[in-house]
Amino acid sequence: MNTPLKITKVGNSAGVILPKELLAHLNAGVGETLSVVLKPGGIELLAADPDFEAQMEAAREVMARRKRALRELAK
């Protein structure tokens, strides 16, 4: 699919409207979260992985509890 998307103003930001065919391909819908990966030639959009989000939340909790130890390890 090679569909041009127009950039529109959304408040103080900018956004694009994704066609329903693209959303279907991503298996995503309105209100869901997409992951954006920067690539040398552009970006890659991926449907958010619920397992990844749960893992990141667990990692944030550990980092918050072990902040001092992680700071020492980073030296």
CHARMM-style PDB file with segment names, atoms N, HN, CA, C and O in Angstrom:
ATOM      1  N   MET     1       0.851  -1.176   0.000  1.00  0.00      PROA
ATOM      2  CA  MET     1       0.000   0.000   0.000  1.00  0.00      PROA
ATOM      3  C   MET     1       0.890   1.230   0.000  1.00  0.00      PROA
ATOM      4  O   MET     1       1.766   1.372   0.853  1.00  0.00      PROA
ATOM      5  N   ASN     2       0.668   2.095  -0.935  1.00  0.00      PROA
ATOM      6  HN  ASN     2      -0.044   1.979  -1.627  1.00  0.00      PROA
ATOM      7  CA  ASN     2       1.408   3.347  -1.021  1.00  0.00      PROA
ATOM      8  C   ASN     2       0.394   4.473  -1.095  1.00  0.00      PROA
ATOM      9  O   ASN     2       0.069   4.952  -2.181  1.00  0.00      PROA
ATOM     10  N   THR     3      -0.105   4.894   0.059  1.00  0.00      PROA
ATOM     11  HN  THR     3       0.159   4.505   0.941  1.00  0.00      PROA
ATOM     12  CA  THR     3      -1.142   5.910   0.137  1.00  0.00      PROA
ATOM     13  C   THR     3      -0.566   7.180   0.739  1.00  0.00      PROA
ATOM     14  O   THR     3      -0.047   7.147   1.855  1.00  0.00      PROA
ATOM     15  N   PRO     4      -0.645   8.302   0.026  1.00  0.00      PROA
ATOM     16  CA  PRO     4      -0.172   9.553   0.620  1.00  0.00      PROA
ATOM     17  C   PRO     4      -1.101   9.984   1.754  1.00  0.00      PROA
ATOM     18  O   PRO     4      -2.322   9.897   1.629  1.00  0.00      PROA
ATOM     19  N   LEU     5      -0.523  10.445   2.850  1.00  0.00      PROA
ATOM     20  HN  LEU     5       0.469  10.515   2.952  1.00  0.00      PROA
ATOM     21  CA  LEU     5      -1.286  10.919   3.995  1.00  0.00      PROA
ATOM     22  C   LEU     5      -1.000  12.393   4.206  1.00  0.00      PROA
ATOM     23  O   LEU     5       0.153  12.821   4.151  1.00  0.00      PROA
ATOM     24  N   LYS     6      -2.030  13.159   4.444  1.00  0.00      PROA
ATOM     25  HN  LYS     6      -2.967  12.811   4.488  1.00  0.00      PROA
ATOM     26  CA  LYS     6      -1.874  14.601   4.643  1.00  0.00      PROA
ATOM     27  C   LYS     6      -1.662  14.889   6.129  1.00  0.00      PROA
ATOM     28  O   LYS     6      -2.369  14.352   6.982  1.00  0.00      PROA
ATOM     29  N   ILE     7      -0.691  15.732   6.425  1.00  0.00      PROA
ATOM     30  HN  ILE     7      -0.117  16.168   5.733  1.00  0.00      PROA
ATOM     31  CA  ILE     7      -0.424  16.139   7.802  1.00  0.00      PROA
ATOM     32  C   ILE     7      -1.356  17.295   8.140  1.00  0.00      PROA
ATOM     33  O   ILE     7      -1.414  18.290   7.418  1.00  0.00      PROA
ATOM     34  N   THR     8      -2.086  17.155   9.247  1.00  0.00      PROA
ATOM     35  HN  THR     8      -2.039  16.347   9.834  1.00  0.00      PROA
ATOM     36  CA  THR     8      -3.031  18.188   9.670  1.00  0.00      PROA
ATOM     37  C   THR     8      -2.656  18.694  11.054  1.00  0.00      PROA
ATOM     38  O   THR     8      -1.976  18.007  11.817  1.00  0.00      PROA
ATOM     39  N   LYS     9      -3.103  19.892  11.365  1.00  0.00      PROA
ATOM     40  HN  LYS     9      -3.655  20.449  10.745  1.00  0.00      PROA
ATOM     41  CA  LYS     9      -2.840  20.496  12.672  1.00  0.00      PROA
ATOM     42  C   LYS     9      -3.834  19.936  13.681  1.00  0.00      PROA
ATOM     43  O   LYS     9      -5.039  19.896  13.433  1.00  0.00      PROA
ATOM     44  N   VAL    10      -3.301  19.500  14.832  1.00  0.00      PROA
ATOM     45  HN  VAL    10      -2.322  19.533  15.033  1.00  0.00      PROA
ATOM     46  CA  VAL    10      -4.119  18.990  15.927  1.00  0.00      PROA
ATOM     47  C   VAL    10      -3.663  19.717  17.183  1.00  0.00      PROA
ATOM     48  O   VAL    10      -2.690  19.307  17.816  1.00  0.00      PROA
ATOM     49  N   GLY    11      -4.345  20.779  17.546  1.00  0.00      PROA
ATOM     50  HN  GLY    11      -5.135  21.112  17.031  1.00  0.00      PROA
ATOM     51  CA  GLY    11      -3.915  21.602  18.682  1.00  0.00      PROA
ATOM     52  C   GLY    11      -2.559  22.211  18.379  1.00  0.00      PROA
ATOM     53  O   GLY    11      -2.389  22.872  17.354  1.00  0.00      PROA
ATOM     54  N   ASN    12      -1.580  21.993  19.273  1.00  0.00      PROA
ATOM     55  HN  ASN    12      -1.718  21.456  20.105  1.00  0.00      PROA
ATOM     56  CA  ASN    12      -0.219  22.479  19.064  1.00  0.00      PROA
ATOM     57  C   ASN    12       0.662  21.438  18.382  1.00  0.00      PROA
ATOM     58  O   ASN    12       1.868  21.639  18.237  1.00  0.00      PROA
ATOM     59  N   SER    13       0.063  20.334  17.967  1.00  0.00      PROA
ATOM     60  HN  SER    13      -0.917  20.171  18.085  1.00  0.00      PROA
ATOM     61  CA  SER    13       0.810  19.244  17.345  1.00  0.00      PROA
ATOM     62  C   SER    13       0.350  19.042  15.909  1.00  0.00      PROA
ATOM     63  O   SER    13      -0.399  19.848  15.358  1.00  0.00      PROA
ATOM     64  N   ALA    14       0.810  17.959  15.321  1.00  0.00      PROA
ATOM     65  HN  ALA    14       1.419  17.304  15.768  1.00  0.00      PROA
ATOM     66  CA  ALA    14       0.404  17.590  13.968  1.00  0.00      PROA
ATOM     67  C   ALA    14       0.014  16.124  13.973  1.00  0.00      PROA
ATOM     68  O   ALA    14       0.489  15.352  14.806  1.00  0.00      PROA
ATOM     69  N   GLY    15      -0.852  15.737  13.044  1.00  0.00      PROA
ATOM     70  HN  GLY    15      -1.238  16.363  12.367  1.00  0.00      PROA
ATOM     71  CA  GLY    15      -1.282  14.351  12.979  1.00  0.00      PROA
ATOM     72  C   GLY    15      -1.650  13.959  11.570  1.00  0.00      PROA
ATOM     73  O   GLY    15      -1.771  14.806  10.684  1.00  0.00      PROA
ATOM     74  N   VAL    16      -1.828  12.666  11.369  1.00  0.00      PROA
ATOM     75  HN  VAL    16      -1.731  11.978  12.088  1.00  0.00      PROA
ATOM     76  CA  VAL    16      -2.285  12.140  10.086  1.00  0.00      PROA
ATOM     77  C   VAL    16      -3.499  11.256  10.355  1.00  0.00      PROA
ATOM     78  O   VAL    16      -3.633  10.675  11.432  1.00  0.00      PROA
ATOM     79  N   ILE    17      -4.369  11.165   9.373  1.00  0.00      PROA
ATOM     80  HN  ILE    17      -4.261  11.637   8.498  1.00  0.00      PROA
ATOM     81  CA  ILE    17      -5.528  10.286   9.463  1.00  0.00      PROA
ATOM     82  C   ILE    17      -5.173   8.999   8.748  1.00  0.00      PROA
ATOM     83  O   ILE    17      -4.789   9.008   7.578  1.00  0.00      PROA
ATOM     84  N   LEU    18      -5.305   7.885   9.466  1.00  0.00      PROA
ATOM     85  HN  LEU    18      -5.616   7.877  10.417  1.00  0.00      PROA
ATOM     86  CA  LEU    18      -4.976   6.580   8.893  1.00  0.00      PROA
ATOM     87  C   LEU    18      -6.231   5.976   8.270  1.00  0.00      PROA
ATOM     88  O   LEU    18      -7.261   5.874   8.935  1.00  0.00      PROA
ATOM     89  N   PRO    19      -6.156   5.575   7.001  1.00  0.00      PROA
ATOM     90  CA  PRO    19      -7.317   4.957   6.356  1.00  0.00      PROA
ATOM     91  C   PRO    19      -7.698   3.642   7.034  1.00  0.00      PROA
ATOM     92  O   PRO    19      -6.858   2.986   7.650  1.00  0.00      PROA
ATOM     93  N   LYS    20      -8.965   3.268   6.916  1.00  0.00      PROA
ATOM     94  HN  LYS    20      -9.647   3.802   6.416  1.00  0.00      PROA
ATOM     95  CA  LYS    20      -9.437   2.056   7.586  1.00  0.00      PROA
ATOM     96  C   LYS    20      -8.709   0.813   7.104  1.00  0.00      PROA
ATOM     97  O   LYS    20      -8.544  -0.133   7.874  1.00  0.00      PROA
ATOM     98  N   GLU    21      -8.270   0.786   5.850  1.00  0.00      PROA
ATOM     99  HN  GLU    21      -8.404   1.554   5.224  1.00  0.00      PROA
ATOM    100  CA  GLU    21      -7.517  -0.362   5.345  1.00  0.00      PROA
ATOM    101  C   GLU    21      -6.193  -0.513   6.080  1.00  0.00      PROA
ATOM    102  O   GLU    21      -5.769  -1.628   6.385  1.00  0.00      PROA
ATOM    103  N   LEU    22      -5.541   0.612   6.363  1.00  0.00      PROA
ATOM    104  HN  LEU    22      -5.885   1.518   6.115  1.00  0.00      PROA
ATOM    105  CA  LEU    22      -4.273   0.581   7.090  1.00  0.00      PROA
ATOM    106  C   LEU    22      -4.491   0.129   8.532  1.00  0.00      PROA
ATOM    107  O   LEU    22      -3.717  -0.669   9.061  1.00  0.00      PROA
ATOM    108  N   LEU    23      -5.545   0.642   9.165  1.00  0.00      PROA
ATOM    109  HN  LEU    23      -6.174   1.290   8.736  1.00  0.00      PROA
ATOM    110  CA  LEU    23      -5.853   0.213  10.532  1.00  0.00      PROA
ATOM    111  C   LEU    23      -6.150  -1.284  10.578  1.00  0.00      PROA
ATOM    112  O   LEU    23      -5.731  -1.979  11.503  1.00  0.00      PROA
ATOM    113  N   ALA    24      -6.873  -1.774   9.576  1.00  0.00      PROA
ATOM    114  HN  ALA    24      -7.214  -1.210   8.824  1.00  0.00      PROA
ATOM    115  CA  ALA    24      -7.176  -3.203   9.520  1.00  0.00      PROA
ATOM    116  C   ALA    24      -5.890  -4.013   9.366  1.00  0.00      PROA
ATOM    117  O   ALA    24      -5.738  -5.063   9.989  1.00  0.00      PROA
ATOM    118  N   HSD    25      -4.968  -3.526   8.539  1.00  0.00      PROA
ATOM    119  HN  HSD    25      -5.092  -2.672   8.033  1.00  0.00      PROA
ATOM    120  CA  HSD    25      -3.692  -4.216   8.340  1.00  0.00      PROA
ATOM    121  C   HSD    25      -2.891  -4.258   9.642  1.00  0.00      PROA
ATOM    122  O   HSD    25      -2.223  -5.251   9.931  1.00  0.00      PROA
ATOM    123  N   LEU    26      -2.958  -3.178  10.425  1.00  0.00      PROA
ATOM    124  HN  LEU    26      -3.500  -2.372  10.190  1.00  0.00      PROA
ATOM    125  CA  LEU    26      -2.257  -3.118  11.707  1.00  0.00      PROA
ATOM    126  C   LEU    26      -3.013  -3.857  12.811  1.00  0.00      PROA
ATOM    127  O   LEU    26      -2.498  -4.035  13.915  1.00  0.00      PROA
ATOM    128  N   ASN    27      -4.240  -4.284  12.504  1.00  0.00      PROA
ATOM    129  HN  ASN    27      -4.659  -4.139  11.607  1.00  0.00      PROA
ATOM    130  CA  ASN    27      -5.106  -4.902  13.504  1.00  0.00      PROA
ATOM    131  C   ASN    27      -5.280  -3.958  14.692  1.00  0.00      PROA
ATOM    132  O   ASN    27      -5.178  -4.368  15.849  1.00  0.00      PROA
ATOM    133  N   ALA    28      -5.544  -2.688  14.385  1.00  0.00      PROA
ATOM    134  HN  ALA    28      -5.626  -2.355  13.446  1.00  0.00      PROA
ATOM    135  CA  ALA    28      -5.702  -1.652  15.401  1.00  0.00      PROA
ATOM    136  C   ALA    28      -6.969  -0.869  15.116  1.00  0.00      PROA
ATOM    137  O   ALA    28      -7.486  -0.887  13.998  1.00  0.00      PROA
ATOM    138  N   GLY    29      -7.460  -0.191  16.123  1.00  0.00      PROA
ATOM    139  HN  GLY    29      -7.041  -0.176  17.030  1.00  0.00      PROA
ATOM    140  CA  GLY    29      -8.667   0.604  15.963  1.00  0.00      PROA
ATOM    141  C   GLY    29      -8.550   1.920  16.693  1.00  0.00      PROA
ATOM    142  O   GLY    29      -7.535   2.213  17.324  1.00  0.00      PROA
ATOM    143  N   VAL    30      -9.597   2.705  16.600  1.00  0.00      PROA
ATOM    144  HN  VAL    30     -10.421   2.467  16.087  1.00  0.00      PROA
ATOM    145  CA  VAL    30      -9.639   4.020  17.241  1.00  0.00      PROA
ATOM    146  C   VAL    30      -9.464   3.851  18.749  1.00  0.00      PROA
ATOM    147  O   VAL    30     -10.109   3.004  19.368  1.00  0.00      PROA
ATOM    148  N   GLY    31      -8.594   4.657  19.326  1.00  0.00      PROA
ATOM    149  HN  GLY    31      -8.070   5.345  18.824  1.00  0.00      PROA
ATOM    150  CA  GLY    31      -8.351   4.618  20.763  1.00  0.00      PROA
ATOM    151  C   GLY    31      -7.238   3.681  21.188  1.00  0.00      PROA
ATOM    152  O   GLY    31      -6.807   3.719  22.340  1.00  0.00      PROA
ATOM    153  N   GLU    32      -6.761   2.835  20.275  1.00  0.00      PROA
ATOM    154  HN  GLU    32      -7.111   2.804  19.339  1.00  0.00      PROA
ATOM    155  CA  GLU    32      -5.668   1.925  20.613  1.00  0.00      PROA
ATOM    156  C   GLU    32      -4.327   2.628  20.443  1.00  0.00      PROA
ATOM    157  O   GLU    32      -4.250   3.720  19.880  1.00  0.00      PROA
ATOM    158  N   THR    33      -3.282   1.994  20.933  1.00  0.00      PROA
ATOM    159  HN  THR    33      -3.344   1.107  21.391  1.00  0.00      PROA
ATOM    160  CA  THR    33      -1.947   2.565  20.894  1.00  0.00      PROA
ATOM    161  C   THR    33      -1.118   1.885  19.812  1.00  0.00      PROA
ATOM    162  O   THR    33      -1.184   0.668  19.638  1.00  0.00      PROA
ATOM    163  N   LEU    34      -0.339   2.682  19.090  1.00  0.00      PROA
ATOM    164  HN  LEU    34      -0.285   3.670  19.232  1.00  0.00      PROA
ATOM    165  CA  LEU    34       0.604   2.171  18.099  1.00  0.00      PROA
ATOM    166  C   LEU    34       2.015   2.444  18.585  1.00  0.00      PROA
ATOM    167  O   LEU    34       2.259   3.435  19.273  1.00  0.00      PROA
ATOM    168  N   SER    35       2.933   1.580  18.234  1.00  0.00      PROA
ATOM    169  HN  SER    35       2.735   0.774  17.675  1.00  0.00      PROA
ATOM    170  CA  SER    35       4.353   1.807  18.511  1.00  0.00      PROA
ATOM    171  C   SER    35       4.998   2.370  17.255  1.00  0.00      PROA
ATOM    172  O   SER    35       4.699   1.935  16.143  1.00  0.00      PROA
ATOM    173  N   VAL    36       5.880   3.337  17.439  1.00  0.00      PROA
ATOM    174  HN  VAL    36       6.123   3.691  18.342  1.00  0.00      PROA
ATOM    175  CA  VAL    36       6.601   3.945  16.322  1.00  0.00      PROA
ATOM    176  C   VAL    36       8.076   3.620  16.481  1.00  0.00      PROA
ATOM    177  O   VAL    36       8.667   3.869  17.532  1.00  0.00      PROA
ATOM    178  N   VAL    37       8.672   3.056  15.420  1.00  0.00      PROA
ATOM    179  HN  VAL    37       8.191   2.854  14.566  1.00  0.00      PROA
ATOM    180  CA  VAL    37      10.088   2.717  15.413  1.00  0.00      PROA
ATOM    181  C   VAL    37      10.759   3.574  14.346  1.00  0.00      PROA
ATOM    182  O   VAL    37      10.345   3.569  13.187  1.00  0.00      PROA
ATOM    183  N   LEU    38      11.801   4.314  14.744  1.00  0.00      PROA
ATOM    184  HN  LEU    38      12.136   4.318  15.686  1.00  0.00      PROA
ATOM    185  CA  LEU    38      12.544   5.125  13.788  1.00  0.00      PROA
ATOM    186  C   LEU    38      13.459   4.233  12.976  1.00  0.00      PROA
ATOM    187  O   LEU    38      14.206   3.429  13.533  1.00  0.00      PROA
ATOM    188  N   LYS    39      13.404   4.372  11.667  1.00  0.00      PROA
ATOM    189  HN  LYS    39      12.797   5.026  11.215  1.00  0.00      PROA
ATOM    190  CA  LYS    39      14.243   3.612  10.738  1.00  0.00      PROA
ATOM    191  C   LYS    39      15.081   4.607   9.936  1.00  0.00      PROA
ATOM    192  O   LYS    39      14.709   5.777   9.842  1.00  0.00      PROA
ATOM    193  N   PRO    40      16.198   4.173   9.359  1.00  0.00      PROA
ATOM    194  CA  PRO    40      17.037   5.092   8.584  1.00  0.00      PROA
ATOM    195  C   PRO    40      16.271   5.813   7.464  1.00  0.00      PROA
ATOM    196  O   PRO    40      16.544   6.982   7.192  1.00  0.00      PROA
ATOM    197  N   GLY    41      15.331   5.141   6.821  1.00  0.00      PROA
ATOM    198  HN  GLY    41      15.110   4.191   7.041  1.00  0.00      PROA
ATOM    199  CA  GLY    41      14.604   5.765   5.713  1.00  0.00      PROA
ATOM    200  C   GLY    41      13.237   6.287   6.082  1.00  0.00      PROA
ATOM    201  O   GLY    41      12.521   6.767   5.204  1.00  0.00      PROA
ATOM    202  N   GLY    42      12.835   6.217   7.344  1.00  0.00      PROA
ATOM    203  HN  GLY    42      13.417   5.826   8.058  1.00  0.00      PROA
ATOM    204  CA  GLY    42      11.505   6.673   7.736  1.00  0.00      PROA
ATOM    205  C   GLY    42      11.106   6.113   9.088  1.00  0.00      PROA
ATOM    206  O   GLY    42      11.922   6.044  10.007  1.00  0.00      PROA
ATOM    207  N   ILE    43       9.840   5.712   9.204  1.00  0.00      PROA
ATOM    208  HN  ILE    43       9.178   5.769   8.457  1.00  0.00      PROA
ATOM    209  CA  ILE    43       9.339   5.152  10.451  1.00  0.00      PROA
ATOM    210  C   ILE    43       8.596   3.854  10.170  1.00  0.00      PROA
ATOM    211  O   ILE    43       8.221   3.574   9.031  1.00  0.00      PROA
ATOM    212  N   GLU    44       8.389   3.068  11.216  1.00  0.00      PROA
ATOM    213  HN  GLU    44       8.694   3.295  12.141  1.00  0.00      PROA
ATOM    214  CA  GLU    44       7.615   1.841  11.123  1.00  0.00      PROA
ATOM    215  C   GLU    44       6.534   1.908  12.196  1.00  0.00      PROA
ATOM    216  O   GLU    44       6.837   2.141  13.367  1.00  0.00      PROA
ATOM    217  N   LEU    45       5.288   1.709  11.810  1.00  0.00      PROA
ATOM    218  HN  LEU    45       5.043   1.520  10.859  1.00  0.00      PROA
ATOM    219  CA  LEU    45       4.171   1.678  12.752  1.00  0.00      PROA
ATOM    220  C   LEU    45       3.831   0.231  13.062  1.00  0.00      PROA
ATOM    221  O   LEU    45       3.704  -0.596  12.159  1.00  0.00      PROA
ATOM    222  N   LEU    46       3.685  -0.067  14.343  1.00  0.00      PROA
ATOM    223  HN  LEU    46       3.788   0.604  15.077  1.00  0.00      PROA
ATOM    224  CA  LEU    46       3.338  -1.415  14.775  1.00  0.00      PROA
ATOM    225  C   LEU    46       2.197  -1.333  15.782  1.00  0.00      PROA
ATOM    226  O   LEU    46       2.127  -0.399  16.581  1.00  0.00      PROA
ATOM    227  N   ALA    47       1.319  -2.302  15.737  1.00  0.00      PROA
ATOM    228  HN  ALA    47       1.376  -3.061  15.088  1.00  0.00      PROA
ATOM    229  CA  ALA    47       0.297  -2.388  16.769  1.00  0.00      PROA
ATOM    230  C   ALA    47       1.007  -2.649  18.089  1.00  0.00      PROA
ATOM    231  O   ALA    47       1.933  -3.459  18.150  1.00  0.00      PROA
ATOM    232  N   ALA    48       0.577  -1.970  19.140  1.00  0.00      PROA
ATOM    233  HN  ALA    48      -0.175  -1.313  19.091  1.00  0.00      PROA
ATOM    234  CA  ALA    48       1.221  -2.127  20.443  1.00  0.00      PROA
ATOM    235  C   ALA    48       1.049  -3.547  20.943  1.00  0.00      PROA
ATOM    236  O   ALA    48      -0.026  -4.133  20.810  1.00  0.00      PROA
ATOM    237  N   ASP    49       2.094  -4.094  21.511  1.00  0.00      PROA
ATOM    238  HN  ASP    49       2.967  -3.619  21.619  1.00  0.00      PROA
ATOM    239  CA  ASP    49       2.085  -5.446  22.051  1.00  0.00      PROA
ATOM    240  C   ASP    49       1.749  -5.366  23.539  1.00  0.00      PROA
ATOM    241  O   ASP    49       2.533  -4.812  24.310  1.00  0.00      PROA
ATOM    242  N   PRO    50       0.596  -5.909  23.964  1.00  0.00      PROA
ATOM    243  CA  PRO    50       0.221  -5.830  25.379  1.00  0.00      PROA
ATOM    244  C   PRO    50       1.255  -6.468  26.305  1.00  0.00      PROA
ATOM    245  O   PRO    50       1.457  -5.987  27.420  1.00  0.00      PROA
ATOM    246  N   ASP    51       1.914  -7.542  25.865  1.00  0.00      PROA
ATOM    247  HN  ASP    51       1.750  -7.933  24.960  1.00  0.00      PROA
ATOM    248  CA  ASP    51       2.943  -8.172  26.688  1.00  0.00      PROA
ATOM    249  C   ASP    51       4.116  -7.220  26.900  1.00  0.00      PROA
ATOM    250  O   ASP    51       4.666  -7.139  27.998  1.00  0.00      PROA
ATOM    251  N   PHE    52       4.493  -6.501  25.844  1.00  0.00      PROA
ATOM    252  HN  PHE    52       4.046  -6.568  24.952  1.00  0.00      PROA
ATOM    253  CA  PHE    52       5.597  -5.552  25.956  1.00  0.00      PROA
ATOM    254  C   PHE    52       5.246  -4.454  26.945  1.00  0.00      PROA
ATOM    255  O   PHE    52       6.080  -4.065  27.763  1.00  0.00      PROA
ATOM    256  N   GLU    53       4.018  -3.950  26.879  1.00  0.00      PROA
ATOM    257  HN  GLU    53       3.340  -4.267  26.215  1.00  0.00      PROA
ATOM    258  CA  GLU    53       3.595  -2.889  27.796  1.00  0.00      PROA
ATOM    259  C   GLU    53       3.640  -3.382  29.245  1.00  0.00      PROA
ATOM    260  O   GLU    53       4.059  -2.641  30.134  1.00  0.00      PROA
ATOM    261  N   ALA    54       3.220  -4.607  29.487  1.00  0.00      PROA
ATOM    262  HN  ALA    54       2.880  -5.209  28.765  1.00  0.00      PROA
ATOM    263  CA  ALA    54       3.264  -5.165  30.841  1.00  0.00      PROA
ATOM    264  C   ALA    54       4.706  -5.319  31.313  1.00  0.00      PROA
ATOM    265  O   ALA    54       5.013  -5.054  32.475  1.00  0.00      PROA
ATOM    266  N   GLN    55       5.585  -5.745  30.419  1.00  0.00      PROA
ATOM    267  HN  GLN    55       5.335  -5.961  29.475  1.00  0.00      PROA
ATOM    268  CA  GLN    55       6.995  -5.882  30.767  1.00  0.00      PROA
ATOM    269  C   GLN    55       7.617  -4.527  31.086  1.00  0.00      PROA
ATOM    270  O   GLN    55       8.404  -4.403  32.025  1.00  0.00      PROA
ATOM    271  N   MET    56       7.262  -3.515  30.304  1.00  0.00      PROA
ATOM    272  HN  MET    56       6.623  -3.615  29.541  1.00  0.00      PROA
ATOM    273  CA  MET    56       7.804  -2.174  30.554  1.00  0.00      PROA
ATOM    274  C   MET    56       7.311  -1.616  31.880  1.00  0.00      PROA
ATOM    275  O   MET    56       8.069  -0.952  32.588  1.00  0.00      PROA
ATOM    276  N   GLU    57       6.070  -1.870  32.226  1.00  0.00      PROA
ATOM    277  HN  GLU    57       5.454  -2.409  31.651  1.00  0.00      PROA
ATOM    278  CA  GLU    57       5.545  -1.409  33.511  1.00  0.00      PROA
ATOM    279  C   GLU    57       6.278  -2.084  34.663  1.00  0.00      PROA
ATOM    280  O   GLU    57       6.608  -1.433  35.654  1.00  0.00      PROA
ATOM    281  N   ALA    58       6.533  -3.378  34.539  1.00  0.00      PROA
ATOM    282  HN  ALA    58       6.264  -3.907  33.734  1.00  0.00      PROA
ATOM    283  CA  ALA    58       7.296  -4.095  35.564  1.00  0.00      PROA
ATOM    284  C   ALA    58       8.713  -3.530  35.667  1.00  0.00      PROA
ATOM    285  O   ALA    58       9.232  -3.364  36.771  1.00  0.00      PROA
ATOM    286  N   ALA    59       9.335  -3.236  34.540  1.00  0.00      PROA
ATOM    287  HN  ALA    59       8.913  -3.371  33.643  1.00  0.00      PROA
ATOM    288  CA  ALA    59      10.692  -2.668  34.536  1.00  0.00      PROA
ATOM    289  C   ALA    59      10.701  -1.295  35.190  1.00  0.00      PROA
ATOM    290  O   ALA    59      11.627  -0.974  35.935  1.00  0.00      PROA
ATOM    291  N   ARG    60       9.680  -0.476  34.924  1.00  0.00      PROA
ATOM    292  HN  ARG    60       8.928  -0.736  34.319  1.00  0.00      PROA
ATOM    293  CA  ARG    60       9.614   0.855  35.551  1.00  0.00      PROA
ATOM    294  C   ARG    60       9.498   0.750  37.066  1.00  0.00      PROA
ATOM    295  O   ARG    60      10.101   1.538  37.795  1.00  0.00      PROA
ATOM    296  N   GLU    61       8.720  -0.229  37.542  1.00  0.00      PROA
ATOM    297  HN  GLU    61       8.230  -0.869  36.950  1.00  0.00      PROA
ATOM    298  CA  GLU    61       8.582  -0.426  38.987  1.00  0.00      PROA
ATOM    299  C   GLU    61       9.914  -0.821  39.614  1.00  0.00      PROA
ATOM    300  O   GLU    61      10.284  -0.299  40.665  1.00  0.00      PROA
ATOM    301  N   VAL    62      10.634  -1.739  38.976  1.00  0.00      PROA
ATOM    302  HN  VAL    62      10.333  -2.164  38.123  1.00  0.00      PROA
ATOM    303  CA  VAL    62      11.940  -2.168  39.491  1.00  0.00      PROA
ATOM    304  C   VAL    62      12.909  -0.991  39.479  1.00  0.00      PROA
ATOM    305  O   VAL    62      13.642  -0.785  40.446  1.00  0.00      PROA
ATOM    306  N   MET    63      12.921  -0.219  38.397  1.00  0.00      PROA
ATOM    307  HN  MET    63      12.325  -0.387  37.611  1.00  0.00      PROA
ATOM    308  CA  MET    63      13.839   0.923  38.306  1.00  0.00      PROA
ATOM    309  C   MET    63      13.528   1.958  39.381  1.00  0.00      PROA
ATOM    310  O   MET    63      14.443   2.579  39.922  1.00  0.00      PROA
ATOM    311  N   ALA    64      12.260   2.152  39.693  1.00  0.00      PROA
ATOM    312  HN  ALA    64      11.516   1.648  39.253  1.00  0.00      PROA
ATOM    313  CA  ALA    64      11.890   3.110  40.731  1.00  0.00      PROA
ATOM    314  C   ALA    64      12.351   2.618  42.105  1.00  0.00      PROA
ATOM    315  O   ALA    64      12.820   3.415  42.917  1.00  0.00      PROA
ATOM    316  N   ARG    65      12.223   1.315  42.372  1.00  0.00      PROA
ATOM    317  HN  ARG    65      11.842   0.667  41.712  1.00  0.00      PROA
ATOM    318  CA  ARG    65      12.621   0.765  43.669  1.00  0.00      PROA
ATOM    319  C   ARG    65      14.134   0.693  43.826  1.00  0.00      PROA
ATOM    320  O   ARG    65      14.651   0.863  44.929  1.00  0.00      PROA
ATOM    321  N   ARG    66      14.838   0.447  42.742  1.00  0.00      PROA
ATOM    322  HN  ARG    66      14.417   0.309  41.845  1.00  0.00      PROA
ATOM    323  CA  ARG    66      16.293   0.229  42.789  1.00  0.00      PROA
ATOM    324  C   ARG    66      17.073   1.378  42.143  1.00  0.00      PROA
ATOM    325  O   ARG    66      18.134   1.170  41.555  1.00  0.00      PROA
ATOM    326  N   LYS    67      16.532   2.583  42.260  1.00  0.00      PROA
ATOM    327  HN  LYS    67      15.669   2.752  42.737  1.00  0.00      PROA
ATOM    328  CA  LYS    67      17.127   3.752  41.615  1.00  0.00      PROA
ATOM    329  C   LYS    67      18.580   3.957  42.036  1.00  0.00      PROA
ATOM    330  O   LYS    67      19.444   4.209  41.196  1.00  0.00      PROA
ATOM    331  N   ARG    68      18.845   3.850  43.330  1.00  0.00      PROA
ATOM    332  HN  ARG    68      18.143   3.645  44.012  1.00  0.00      PROA
ATOM    333  CA  ARG    68      20.200   4.098  43.823  1.00  0.00      PROA
ATOM    334  C   ARG    68      21.185   3.050  43.295  1.00  0.00      PROA
ATOM    335  O   ARG    68      22.288   3.399  42.876  1.00  0.00      PROA
ATOM    336  N   ALA    69      20.800   1.787  43.312  1.00  0.00      PROA
ATOM    337  HN  ALA    69      19.904   1.505  43.652  1.00  0.00      PROA
ATOM    338  CA  ALA    69      21.684   0.724  42.816  1.00  0.00      PROA
ATOM    339  C   ALA    69      21.944   0.889  41.323  1.00  0.00      PROA
ATOM    340  O   ALA    69      23.070   0.698  40.864  1.00  0.00      PROA
ATOM    341  N   LEU    70      20.923   1.236  40.573  1.00  0.00      PROA
ATOM    342  HN  LEU    70      20.008   1.391  40.946  1.00  0.00      PROA
ATOM    343  CA  LEU    70      21.115   1.438  39.132  1.00  0.00      PROA
ATOM    344  C   LEU    70      22.008   2.631  38.840  1.00  0.00      PROA
ATOM    345  O   LEU    70      22.786   2.613  37.886  1.00  0.00      PROA
ATOM    346  N   ARG    71      21.895   3.673  39.664  1.00  0.00      PROA
ATOM    347  HN  ARG    71      21.262   3.688  40.438  1.00  0.00      PROA
ATOM    348  CA  ARG    71      22.758   4.838  39.479  1.00  0.00      PROA
ATOM    349  C   ARG    71      24.215   4.463  39.720  1.00  0.00      PROA
ATOM    350  O   ARG    71      25.099   4.917  38.993  1.00  0.00      PROA
ATOM    351  N   GLU    72      24.474   3.638  40.737  1.00  0.00      PROA
ATOM    352  HN  GLU    72      23.756   3.270  41.328  1.00  0.00      PROA
ATOM    353  CA  GLU    72      25.842   3.179  41.019  1.00  0.00      PROA
ATOM    354  C   GLU    72      26.374   2.300  39.882  1.00  0.00      PROA
ATOM    355  O   GLU    72      27.534   2.429  39.491  1.00  0.00      PROA
ATOM    356  N   LEU    73      25.538   1.416  39.356  1.00  0.00      PROA
ATOM    357  HN  LEU    73      24.595   1.311  39.674  1.00  0.00      PROA
ATOM    358  CA  LEU    73      25.965   0.553  38.261  1.00  0.00      PROA
ATOM    359  C   LEU    73      26.260   1.331  36.991  1.00  0.00      PROA
ATOM    360  O   LEU    73      27.064   0.887  36.172  1.00  0.00      PROA
ATOM    361  N   ALA    74      25.632   2.470  36.812  1.00  0.00      PROA
ATOM    362  HN  ALA    74      24.978   2.831  37.478  1.00  0.00      PROA
ATOM    363  CA  ALA    74      25.821   3.266  35.599  1.00  0.00      PROA
ATOM    364  C   ALA    74      27.150   4.017  35.604  1.00  0.00      PROA
ATOM    365  O   ALA    74      27.577   4.518  34.564  1.00  0.00      PROA
ATOM    366  N   LYS    75      27.802   4.101  36.750  1.00  0.00      PROA
ATOM    367  HN  LYS    75      27.455   3.694  37.594  1.00  0.00      PROA
ATOM    368  CA  LYS    75      29.077   4.854  36.819  1.00  0.00      PROA
ATOM    369  C   LYS    75      30.185   4.118  36.111  1.00  0.00      PROA
ATOM    370  OT1 LYS    75      31.317   4.600  36.069  1.00  0.00      PROA
TER     371      LYS     75
END
